[in-house]
Amino acid sequence: MTFLKVLTHLIAFVGKELVEVRRRPGALLSLIFGPFVIMLVFGLGYSGVRPALTAAIVIPPQWDLQVDVTKASELAPAGISVVGVVSTVEEGRALLQSKAADMLVVAPPNPVQAFKSGQPSIITLEYDTVDPVKSSYAALAGDQIAAVVNREVIRQAVEQGQHVAGATSDLSSIPADVVAAPTRAQTQNLAPTQPRTINYFGPAVAALILQHMALTLVALALVRERTSGQIERYRISPVSAFEVILGKLLAYGLIVAVLAAGTLALLVNGLGVPMLASLASVAGVLALLILASTSIGLLIGALSGSESQAVQLSLLALLASVFFGGLIVPIEQLSQPVATLALLIPVTHAVHLLQELMLTGAPQALGSVFALAAIAVSGFAGAWFLMRRSLAPA
């Protein structure tokens, strides 16, 4: 008898939950198809090809050579696109600092004279990046450039014989390793810091965590008020929808701000992440990230019919941030439509700003500041509109 009673109760609970799921087909569909859609969009948008490095080349005047961009591009190895040929290092560094070029290739001043004296010529490669992956890629590109130049020098030596080294010189006096490799690459990173991988990705992971906390906490809080009947009390009170939304935004924004302060302290003092910018500028970016994330959380809470649906949508937002926020794959490797969608995610902008502020001290992506502000305003406006409908008299 006891067994039948327990079985009856279990069947009743199972039936109740199945009915609840059937009443909210949107939650079930988002749980099933949400991750699939994100994976599909990522698969269609990810090209798998790293964009070619853009390079400016410095050809000293004493070379007396007429080399334009077209000729230099013909000699450049695969994966390097020549965007300019200049005669001074200062002109090349101006292109590097303006981000018109990813790297600067400085040709040796007198390679023929160095070859005569049996000394290798040095090709200097300068780049400015705090990304350890891009730094390694630039160093590899330097070796490729040296290999291409070496082949060209050896080819000319074979074709012209003694004339490459001078009519009176003897190639046999030149060391064999210099004949085999007349030039070698020497790389120099002009970035103010060269962080380790953990230091470079530390601000990105912190931004992702703060976004997820702000978004999830406020979404669950708003859904809880709707399901607990608090909204009905708001309808008969003098409280407006604007005050409800703004109060949630300020309350949970303050909570996450305290957590952000602790996270920032752990990054700098625990992991040793450099802090080259002022604390005020970093705090301003974190404040914009929290406002934008909280606004999206309010919008999710206003759209969700239950706490489980709010959790599902929050997890989908987290999954989208991981794939499209630049943490796993650089946005440059995504197709243009998918990269545009990635700009709707707050962490996409916060990652660039925090890495530039903390690791270089001078942000370049200032447009991301306005993007975060626009996301915050849009999310808040959407949540306010939906809350007004909820508080409207039945």
Disulfide bonds with the S-S distance in Angstrom:
none
